[in-house]
C-alpha cells in the first residue's frame, strides 16, 4: 500500500498524574564481616598516616586521600560526601582489575577531599564504629556500610586523579598536554572561578590553553607541563577533580578519477530543482571546510554560510583528499552513484553551512575539542540565528578508549543538543559518525570491528550516532579478476565500529546504520575499488569533480540528509522527534540477524545486535509517511520529573497517554498478526565526572521510561503497577505481561528507547494506554544544583502495522482527533 499519508501528531491525549517510583532503592553495597575493634583501629591508624603523609609536602589545611576497597567489594561512595560537600567531598572513582592468587578481581578507589572539619568528622565516624553504645537498632556497628569494605587508606598523589585506564600515567619529567577538570562551586553563574588556579599555573610558567568548558559541577581546562610541575602546583589546590589525556581528531578517505565527470555533473545540475528559501532547514557541517565553488554545491552553500573557528585557516577544504566537500555533497544529494544514472528531476529543500573545525596542516593544539565544537555552533548560530539546523560531524578521536564513558567532548555534544533549558527551542539534532575501524587484512574482519570501540564523541547520549553497513558488492572483474566482496549484501561495513566492549550501563550505540561502502578480496589481500564506495563531489572540482567517499563519514552524511528532509517535511517536529523517527523507522535485515528473527535472540544476543547495528537501517519512506495499513502516531509532550518536597527531592509526575486506538478495526481483524513499534526519545543535561559507581552521581539529568497497558488489564490496575501512589499498601508492583520483544533490560540505555510488540489484532485492541514516567538522574540526587523544578521534553512515537493491504487503520484514528501537523 502506498505511503502517501502524513503521520498523525497528537495533542491533548496525555494526562498528568502524581508519580512515585515503585523501586525499592536498595543499596548495592554489601559490607563484609569484620572484627570491629581490629578493623576500626587499623582504619584510624591508616587515616592518620595518610593525612600526615599528604601534609609533609604542603602546608594546606586540607588533604586528598584515596580509600581502597577490598577485592570484589563495592565502596559506599555516597557516604564519602557530607550534605553539601563542604567539609569532605567525593572527588572521583576508579575501577581497577587486579590479580589475586591467579584470579582477576575488581578493586575500587575513591579519591576524597577533606578539610580540617572533614577530617574530624571522619574520625568521629570511626570512633562511633568502635563504640558499642553507638550500634544501630539491628545491632550492627555504626557506619558499617561505609567502613567495612575499606581495605586501605592512602594519601592521594597526582596519579590518583588520572582517569585513563588504558593509558599509562605520563613520566614525571615528560612535558605533555593535560585535560584538567576543576571543581565548580557557583552552579548558577560563570564568575571565572577557575581564575585563581589558572593564575597560579601561569605564575609557575605553565602553558594554559585559552578555551575552557563549563559543566554543572566542573570546569575543564588544557595545560601543558610535566607531572612533576603539576604535582607541586595544582595538586595542592582544593579545586582539582580529575586529569585526563586530550583527544586527537582523525578521518579517512580516498580519491577517484573520472574523465567524463563534468558531463555527468552538468546533467545533474540541470535536473536539480532548488526549493530552498531563507527559512530552509540547514545542515551545518563541522569538518575541514568546504570548496563551495563546485557546481553542485554553490547554489546551496552561500558564501555567508561559511566560517572557521580560526580565522587564519580560511573556509576552504584544506584536507589533502578533501573531506568536508564530499560530506557536503552527500548531505545534499545522497549517493551520486544512482542519482547520476537517473533521468528524473530531484528537489532539494535544505541548505548547507560549513564551519571549519580542524585544519590538517595546522591542527588545534591538542585542543579541548568540546570547546572548539561549542564555538563552531555559536558561529553557525550567528550566521543564521532563526533557522532550524541539523549538526553534522564526521570528525572523531583517533581512539575509542572511553568505551561509552562520557568525555569532555561527548559531554559538550550532549550539552549543545540539550540547549540551555529542558523545554526551550534551542535544541539541535547532532549527527555524529561512530568512527572508523581500519581493516588491513582479510582475517581482521569482523573481529576487529567487534573490538574497536565507537570513538569519542559518538558516545554522547543525545547524539544520533551512525554506523555503517553495505549493499555494495560489484567489483570490476576486468580490473580485479577473481575478486570477491569482503562483506555480503546487507552486512556490517568494514569501517563500522561497535559498542560491544562497553559496560552495559552506557548508551546503545550506534542507533542506526547507513551505507558505508565495502572492501574486496583479491589474491588474499584487501582492495578498495571505487565501485564499493559511495560517490560524492570532489574537493578539486575542476580536475576531479567526482570523488569516492564512504566509511562512517559517508554514512553520517546520508543520515543527516534524511534528518534535514524530515525536518523540512514536518517543521513543527522537535529534534528529539526527528531523531526518534529515524530510529523508529529502522530495521534489521537478514544478514544483520544472521538469518534469524529478532524474537529468536536471547538478551545477550539482542544486546550485541544493538551495539553493532543499532536498530538497523532507516526506511525513509516509513520515517516520513504513513499508509492506511501502517499508521504512525506522534506525541510531543513536556513533564516535570522531580519536585522538592520539604527537604527531599522526589519523583513528581508521570503521563498517561490514552490513545485514539482503531479498536473496532483491530477487534474485527481478530487473530490476524499485527506489529506495534514504540520509540521514546528525549535529551538529557550532562553532568560528567568519573563517579559513575555511585548512584548519587548520575551523568544524565533524568531518565524516562515507558510501559503499555496489557490486553484486558484495567486502567486502575495499570496505574497501580506503574505508580506506587495508586497502590494499596499490601499490593505488589511486579508485572511482566507486556510481552515486548526486546524488553527493558536491553532497551533502557541512553536516552532513546525502542521496542517491538507482535501479536493478534484483538490482543492489541485493548492495549491503548501508554505511561511515561521518570527515573533517577542528577537533577534529583544533586539537590544543591537546584535543577529539581526543571521540566523536560520527550517524543513518543507509536506505529501499528498490518500485512493486510486491504485494512485501513489510519482513517478510524483520524476520525477521532484534531490533527496538528
Beta strands, then each sheet from edge to edge (+ up, - down):
strand 1: 8-10
strand 2: 14-18
strand 3: 62-69
strand 4: 88-100
strand 5: 103-115
strand 6: 150-155
strand 7: 176-183
strand 8: 207-214
strand 9: 218-225
strand 10: 240-244
strand 11: 249-250
strand 12: 272-274
strand 13: 282-287
strand 14: 306-308
strand 15: 346-348
strand 16: 351-356
strand 17: 389-393
strand 18: 396-397
strand 19: 429-433
strand 20: 464-470
strand 21: 484-485
strand 22: 491-492
strand 23: 512-515
strand 24: 520-522
strand 25: 525-527
strand 26: 534-537
strand 27: 546-549
strand 28: 630-639
strand 29: 642-645
strand 30: 648-651
strand 31: 653-658
strand 32: 673-681
strand 33: 703-708
strand 34: 752-760
strand 35: 769-775
strand 36: 792-802
sheet 1: 1+ 28+ 36- 32+ 34-
sheet 2: 2+ 31- 35+ 33-
sheet 3: 4+ 5- 3+ 6-
sheet 4: 8+ 9- 7+ 10-
sheet 5: 11+ 18-
sheet 6: 12+ 15+
sheet 7: 14+ 16+ 13+ 17+ 19+ 20+ 22-
sheet 8: 14+ 16+ 13+ 17+ 19+ 20+ 23+
sheet 9: 21+ 24- 25+
sheet 10: 26+ 27-
sheet 11: 29+ 30-
end
